[in-house]
Amino acid sequence: MKPKGFILPTGLTLYAAIGALVVIGLLGIALKIQSARLEAVKKEYAAFVAKVEVLGEQAKAEKLKKEKEHAKVLEDVSKAWQGSLDAAVSGAVAKYRMRQPSPGIGALPGIAGDPKTPNGACEEQLACEPRFIQDCAADAAKIESFQEWAREIGFPVK
């Protein structure tokens, strides 16, 4: 005759059933522990992301500040350079004009270098535009500043 109803396992099947229940229980406990760890890591990561965002904003602000300072310094240096260049040009033009003989009172003609030429016609003055003279003076000032820089860094310049 076959028994009806719920049959309790006996022997080896009883041990297998108890082992399955223990494994299921341990897996449940491990799941709870891992879930708790996951939540802790999520909170830690959120704090890290917030910290990185704050540091990024600070870096952007510092970068903008440095760029503004750089632009101001660059503008100041450009203005100073332009001012010194204008002064050098005007000084060079003034020196050039001082070297030119002025046809004023008591101006004597030059001595003839060749007996075949008439007196006072040894050299003919070339007419130059003031802009050409200014450009030459600016070029000379640039070359002089380059030579100074090259000497400062130890590059041999004649």
C-alpha positions as CSV (number, residue, x, y, z in Angstrom):
1,M,0.0,0.0,0.0
2,K,1.1,3.5,-0.8
3,P,1.1,6.1,1.8
4,K,-0.9,9.2,1.1
5,G,-0.1,12.8,2.1
6,F,3.2,14.4,3.0
7,I,6.2,12.1,3.4
8,L,9.1,13.2,5.5
9,P,12.5,12.4,3.9
10,T,14.6,9.9,5.7
11,G,18.2,9.0,5.5
12,L,20.3,10.4,2.7
13,T,17.4,12.5,1.3
14,L,17.0,14.2,4.7
15,Y,20.6,15.3,4.8
16,A,20.3,16.5,1.2
17,A,17.3,18.6,2.1
18,I,18.9,20.1,5.2
19,G,22.0,20.9,3.1
20,A,19.9,22.6,0.5
21,L,18.2,24.7,3.2
22,V,21.6,25.7,4.7
23,V,22.9,26.7,1.2
24,I,19.8,28.8,0.5
25,G,20.1,30.5,3.9
26,L,23.8,31.2,3.4
27,L,23.1,32.6,-0.1
28,G,20.4,34.9,1.3
29,I,22.8,36.2,4.0
30,A,25.5,36.8,1.4
31,L,23.0,38.6,-0.8
32,K,22.1,40.9,2.1
33,I,25.8,41.6,2.9
34,Q,26.6,42.3,-0.8
35,S,23.6,44.6,-1.1
36,A,24.7,46.6,1.9
37,R,28.2,46.9,0.5
38,L,26.8,48.0,-2.9
39,E,24.9,50.8,-1.2
40,A,28.0,51.9,0.7
41,V,30.0,51.9,-2.5
42,K,27.3,53.9,-4.3
43,K,27.3,56.5,-1.5
44,E,31.1,56.7,-1.6
45,Y,31.1,57.0,-5.4
46,A,28.5,59.8,-5.2
47,A,30.7,61.7,-2.7
48,F,33.7,61.2,-5.0
49,V,31.8,62.5,-8.0
50,A,30.7,65.6,-6.1
51,K,34.2,66.2,-4.9
52,V,35.6,65.9,-8.4
53,E,32.9,68.3,-9.7
54,V,33.9,70.9,-7.1
55,L,37.6,70.5,-7.9
56,G,36.8,70.9,-11.6
57,E,34.9,74.1,-11.0
58,Q,37.7,75.4,-8.9
59,A,40.2,74.5,-11.6
60,K,38.0,76.3,-14.3
61,A,37.8,79.4,-12.1
62,E,41.6,79.4,-11.5
63,K,42.2,78.9,-15.2
64,L,40.0,81.8,-16.1
65,K,41.7,83.9,-13.5
66,K,45.1,83.0,-14.9
67,E,44.0,83.7,-18.5
68,K,42.7,87.1,-17.4
69,E,46.0,87.9,-15.7
70,H,47.9,86.6,-18.8
71,A,45.8,88.8,-21.1
72,K,46.4,91.8,-18.8
73,V,50.2,91.2,-18.7
74,L,50.3,90.7,-22.4
75,E,48.4,93.9,-23.0
76,D,50.7,95.8,-20.6
77,V,53.8,94.4,-22.3
78,S,52.5,95.2,-25.7
79,K,51.8,98.7,-24.7
80,A,55.2,99.1,-23.1
81,W,56.9,97.6,-26.2
82,Q,54.9,99.9,-28.5
83,G,55.9,102.9,-26.3
84,S,59.5,102.0,-26.3
85,L,59.4,101.3,-30.1
86,D,57.8,104.7,-30.7
87,A,60.5,106.3,-28.6
88,A,63.2,104.4,-30.4
89,V,61.8,105.4,-33.8
90,S,61.5,109.0,-32.9
91,G,65.0,109.0,-31.4
92,A,66.4,107.4,-34.6
93,V,64.6,109.9,-36.8
94,A,65.9,112.7,-34.7
95,K,69.4,111.4,-34.9
96,Y,69.1,111.0,-38.6
97,R,67.8,114.5,-39.0
98,M,70.7,115.8,-36.9
99,R,73.2,114.1,-39.2
100,Q,71.7,115.7,-42.3
101,P,73.3,119.0,-43.1
102,S,70.9,121.9,-42.8
103,P,71.0,124.5,-45.6
104,G,71.1,127.4,-43.1
105,I,73.2,130.5,-42.9
106,G,76.8,129.9,-43.4
107,A,76.4,126.5,-45.0
108,L,79.4,125.8,-47.2
109,P,79.4,123.4,-50.2
110,G,81.4,120.2,-49.7
111,I,84.9,119.7,-51.0
112,A,85.0,118.0,-54.4
113,G,86.4,114.5,-54.3
114,D,87.1,114.4,-58.0
115,P,88.8,117.4,-59.7
116,K,86.5,116.8,-62.7
117,T,83.4,117.6,-60.7
118,P,82.4,121.2,-59.8
119,N,82.8,122.4,-56.2
120,G,80.0,121.2,-53.9
121,A,78.7,118.4,-56.2
122,C,80.8,115.6,-54.7
123,E,77.8,113.8,-53.1
124,E,74.1,114.2,-53.8
125,Q,71.6,113.9,-51.0
126,L,68.9,111.4,-51.6
127,A,65.4,112.4,-50.8
128,C,63.7,110.0,-48.4
129,E,60.2,109.9,-47.1
130,P,59.9,110.2,-43.3
131,R,57.9,106.9,-43.3
132,F,60.8,105.1,-44.8
133,I,63.1,106.5,-42.2
134,Q,60.7,105.5,-39.4
135,D,60.5,101.9,-40.8
136,C,64.3,101.7,-41.0
137,A,64.5,102.9,-37.4
138,A,61.9,100.4,-36.3
139,D,63.8,97.6,-38.0
140,A,67.1,98.7,-36.4
141,A,65.4,98.8,-32.9
142,K,64.0,95.3,-33.5
143,I,67.5,94.0,-34.6
144,E,69.1,95.6,-31.6
145,S,66.6,94.1,-29.2
146,F,67.1,90.7,-30.8
147,Q,70.8,91.0,-30.5
148,E,70.5,91.9,-26.8
149,W,68.3,88.9,-26.2
150,A,70.7,86.6,-28.1
151,R,73.7,87.9,-26.0
152,E,71.7,87.4,-22.8
153,I,71.2,83.7,-23.6
154,G,74.8,83.3,-24.6
155,F,74.4,83.1,-28.4
156,P,77.4,84.6,-30.2
157,V,76.3,87.7,-32.1
158,K,78.6,90.1,-33.9
